[in-house]
Amino acid sequence: MSEPSDRAFGHAPTPVLRPWTLGDRDVAAVQRAFAWPGMAAQARNPIATAVGARSWLEPMVPASADAEPRCVAFAIDLDGVAVGHVMVSAIERVHLTGWVSYWVAPPARGRGLAGAATAALADHCFTVQGLFRLELGHRLNNPASGRVAAAAGFVREGTERQKLRYRDGDGCWERYDTALWARLATDPAPAVVPLWIAAK
């Protein structure tokens, strides 16, 4: 597939997925994203500094192209800047399953990027990684995440009680009921057009 060329015709930049790097631009993008209210709680460890952002990025960058990955992650790139993230983790090769997660930094939200990126990730998981079932979950008080899942072709399968926990504004842990969604390799393709995946 050839690279999108909207920029050559003076159009708005075309968002793409690309592998994360440990370069300064991606480190700065991650640090900016997690500085927004509500984003910091999504990370296991603080990402308030460049060191913290680099530590978050390190597992996202494969050590070797020949290694069988336990996770596959992409940056959502808009005009050379990472504005979001999609990933499949906990890849299990016996049952061919994986766990999907995603985020988009607040300034880039409302453009359908998360749904198109998650659809592209799912296609990659089914065709390149050979997975059969993808799962994801979100707090019930985060319906926007459910809209992303539905746009990407996932089907809601139920509610898991007190599945996830996150720190509140005071740093205390709080548990949340979670909506469980899944998509199978045999499910119909979603209506959303998946983002193009760049090699680098």
Buried (B, 14 or more C-beta within 10 A) or exposed (E): EEEBEEEEEEEEEBBBBBBBBEEEEBBBBBBBBBEEEEBBEBBEEEBEEEEBBBBBBEBBEBEEEEEEBBBBBBBBBBEEBBBBBBBBBEBEEEEBBBBBBBBBBEEBBEBBBBBBBBBBBBBBBBEEBEBBBBBBBBBEEBEEBBBBBBBBBBEEEEEBEEBEEEEEEEEEEEEBBBBBBBBBBEBEEBEBEBBBBBEE
